[in-house]
Amino acid sequence: MVLLVERLCLVLRRVVSGAVILLFSVMMIAVLVQVGGRYVFNYSIAQAAEIATFSQIWLVLLGAGVAVARGQHVAIDMVPAALPLPAARGAMIAIALVCMAFLAVLAWGSLPLIRMGDFQTSPALRMPMKYMYFCLPAGAAYMALELLLSVLQRWDDPFPPPQPEDAEEAV
């Protein structure tokens, strides 16, 4: 079971990481076009602003899953790390269940938006908004999968101490 989830996540991580890089690049280009249009040609390019906004929204929701995969979300784990192994496992499961519940509410709550998005279009691009709203359940599902894998991988050591390279990254 763990091996299957790990393989699935490995493929998904590569795809999502590539998508995050692509979205960041598109966002940067759109912002540069918008700035160039305003200050060089004295003309605001609404499509560029909308592309940058939509790229950033998808980037944040997919990037949150990448952060879960790398263990880079902010966490206060001093108390659960001091617990004995069975209690630490229980704390890890409780934390994961609360996170999963939030992600389930996020995904479930986005379904009416997606249905409404069939009838809405974005102002500048005239794109159906359902494609923008779909980032909510997609991001939540990816984060939930990474969270599940994190629990499975950390079962023997639920709250490991930070590694020296982690300390350098935090600075």
MOJOUR-V122233 format. One line per field, one symbol per residue. ss: DSSP state (~ for helix, > for strand, _ for the rest). psi: psi as a letter, one per 40 degrees, with the letter a starting at -180 (. if undefined). A space follows every 10 residues. Layout:
ss = ???
psi = ???
This chain:
ss = _~~~~~~~~~ ~~~~~~~~~~ ~~~~~~~~~~ ~~~~~~~~~_ _____~~~~~ ~~~~~~~~~~ ~~~~~~~~~~ _______~~~ ~___~~~~~~ ~~~~~~~~~~ ~~~~~~~~~~ ~~~~~~~___ >______>_~ ~~~~~~~~~~ ~~~~~~~~~~ ~~~_______ ___~~~~~~~ _
psi = dddddddddd dddddddddd dddddddddd dddddddddd efhhgddddd dddddddddd ddddddddde feihihfddd deiidddddd dddddddddd ddddddddde ddddddedei iiddefhhed dddedddddd dddddddddd dddeddgdgi iiiddddddd .
